[in-house]
């Protein structure tokens, strides 16, 4: 089985474009670790893969302290927003932002990766994986969207219809290259956990 886990919320104010910028996690994410450990039964042994960024790599090590090594996979990096990285969305050129919103799949006004570029990077990685092994991947919402679009034949233009909250866990049963079962695993009791976390989880999904 393959597990896809989105990292918790990074320590950055709302309204900033951050893509591949290397951000620490916002305080309070221990609640996510506690809930995942308490509610989800992972295989007794598995490969643990994460992207190089702190918000994934450090979270993976804390979530699975007994699994080593933690394998760094650059293919699991989020989308590269180029010159938009760490810029306020409100400060980005209006025409550039409009062209990207109208065709985010192909447009790349920020000189980084288009969504199609990201999808192609992730798809090559996914197709080369040995899916008979148990693997846990700690990564980003856009990477997870690309994998789900790939295996469920979802048009890329509909990718953002997939809601991937911070700390979300998805389990994929692979029967063959064209046959998968997808489970969105329950991790949160939102009414209770939002109060306990107290750091804007829902505001920043």
C-alpha positions in Angstrom: 0.0 0.0 0.0 1.0 3.6 -0.5 0.2 6.4 1.9 0.3 10.1 0.9 0.5 12.6 3.7 0.4 16.3 3.4 2.6 18.3 5.7 1.1 20.5 8.4 0.8 24.2 8.1 4.1 26.1 7.6 5.1 29.1 9.6 4.1 31.9 7.2 1.5 34.6 7.1 -1.6 34.2 4.9 -1.5 35.5 1.4 2.1 34.6 0.6 3.1 32.4 -2.4 5.7 29.9 -1.1 5.9 26.8 -3.4 9.4 25.4 -2.9 10.5 28.0 -0.3 11.9 26.1 2.7 9.7 27.0 5.6 9.5 25.6 9.1 6.3 24.3 10.5 3.9 26.5 12.5 3.7 25.6 16.2 0.9 23.3 17.3 1.4 20.6 14.7 1.9 18.0 17.4 -1.9 17.5 17.4 -1.6 16.3 13.9 1.1 13.8 14.8 -0.9 12.6 17.8 -4.1 12.1 15.7 -2.3 10.3 12.9 -0.5 8.0 15.3 -3.7 7.3 17.2 -6.1 6.7 14.3 -4.2 5.1 11.5 -2.5 1.7 11.5 0.5 1.7 9.2 2.3 -1.5 8.0 4.9 -2.8 10.5 7.6 -1.8 8.1 7.7 0.5 5.1 9.8 2.9 3.0 9.5 6.4 4.2 10.0 9.0 1.5 9.8 12.8 1.9 10.8 15.9 -0.1 13.9 17.9 1.1 12.0 20.8 2.6 11.8 21.1 6.4 8.0 21.2 6.5 8.0 17.6 5.1 11.3 16.1 6.1 11.2 17.2 9.8 7.5 16.3 10.1 8.2 12.8 8.7 11.0 12.1 11.2 8.8 13.2 14.1 5.7 11.3 12.9 7.7 8.1 12.4 10.6 8.2 14.9 11.3 4.5 14.5 11.5 4.4 10.7 15.0 5.0 9.3 16.4 5.9 6.9 14.1 8.7 5.8 14.7 8.8 2.0 14.8 12.3 0.4 13.1 12.5 -3.0 13.4 15.8 -4.8 10.6 14.6 -7.1 8.2 15.2 -4.2 9.0 18.9 -4.0 6.0 21.3 -4.4 5.6 23.4 -7.6 8.4 25.9 -8.3 6.8 29.4 -8.4 10.0 31.0 -9.6 10.0 34.8 -9.1 6.7 34.6 -7.3 8.2 32.7 -4.4 7.7 34.5 -1.0 5.8 37.3 -2.8 2.4 38.5 -1.6 -0.3 37.3 -4.0 -1.8 40.8 -3.8 1.5 42.3 -5.0 1.9 40.1 -8.1 1.3 41.8 -11.5 -2.4 41.7 -12.2 -2.1 40.6 -15.8 0.4 37.8 -15.0 -1.8 36.5 -12.2 -4.9 36.7 -14.5 -3.3 34.7 -17.3 -2.1 32.1 -14.8 -5.5 31.7 -13.2 -7.2 31.4 -16.6 -4.9 28.5 -17.6 -2.8 27.4 -14.6 -2.1 24.1 -16.3 0.1 25.6 -19.0 0.9 29.2 -18.1 4.2 30.0 -16.4 4.5 33.8 -16.0 6.6 33.4 -12.9 9.4 31.5 -14.7 9.2 28.4 -12.5 7.0 25.3 -13.2 3.6 25.2 -14.8 1.2 22.7 -13.2 1.8 20.6 -16.3 5.5 20.6 -15.6 4.8 19.5 -12.0 2.5 16.8 -13.2 5.0 15.4 -15.7 7.7 15.4 -13.0 5.5 13.6 -10.5 4.1 11.2 -13.2 7.6 10.0 -14.2 8.4 9.4 -10.6 5.1 7.6 -9.9 5.3 5.4 -13.0 8.8 4.2 -12.0 7.8 3.2 -8.4 7.6 -0.3 -7.2 4.0 -0.3 -6.0 4.2 -3.7 -4.5 6.2 -2.3 -1.6 4.6 -0.4 1.3 5.6 3.2 1.0 4.7 6.4 3.0 5.3 9.7 1.2 5.2 13.0 3.1 4.7 15.7 0.5 2.6 18.6 -0.7 -1.0 19.1 -1.7 -0.1 19.8 -5.4 2.1 16.6 -5.6 -0.8 14.6 -4.1 -3.2 16.2 -6.6 -0.9 15.2 -9.5 -0.8 11.6 -8.3 -4.6 11.4 -7.9 -5.1 13.0 -11.3 -2.7 10.4 -12.8 -4.3 7.3 -11.4 -7.9 8.5 -11.6 -7.6 10.1 -15.0 -8.8 13.4 -13.7 -8.2 16.3 -16.1 -5.5 18.6 -14.8 -7.9 21.6 -15.2 -10.0 19.9 -12.4 -7.1 19.2 -10.1 -8.0 21.9 -7.6 -11.4 20.2 -7.1 -9.4 17.8 -4.9 -9.5 19.1 -1.3 -6.2 18.1 0.4 -6.1 19.6 4.0 -2.9 20.1 6.0 -2.1 16.7 7.7 -4.4 14.8 5.4 -3.6 11.1 4.9 -4.6 9.1 1.8 -4.2 5.4 1.4 -3.8 3.9 -2.1 -4.3 0.2 -2.7 -2.6 -0.7 -6.0 -4.0 -3.8 -7.8 -2.3 -3.1 -11.1 -1.3 -0.1 -13.2 -4.9 0.7 -14.0 -6.7 -0.4 -10.9 -6.5 1.5 -7.6 -8.7 2.0 -4.5 -8.3 5.4 -2.8 -9.1 6.0 0.8 -9.2 9.4 2.4 -8.5 8.4 6.0 -10.2 10.1 8.9 -7.7 11.9 11.0 -9.4 14.9 12.6 -12.4 15.5 14.8 -12.5 19.0 13.5 -14.6 20.7 16.2 -12.3 19.3 18.9 -9.0 19.5 17.1 -9.4 23.1 15.8 -9.8 24.2 19.4 -6.8 22.2 20.5 -4.5 23.2 17.6 -5.6 26.9 17.9 -3.4 27.9 15.0 -5.7 28.5 12.1 -5.8 25.1 10.4 -9.2 25.6 8.7 -8.5 29.2 7.8 -5.4 28.1 5.8 -6.5 24.9 4.2 
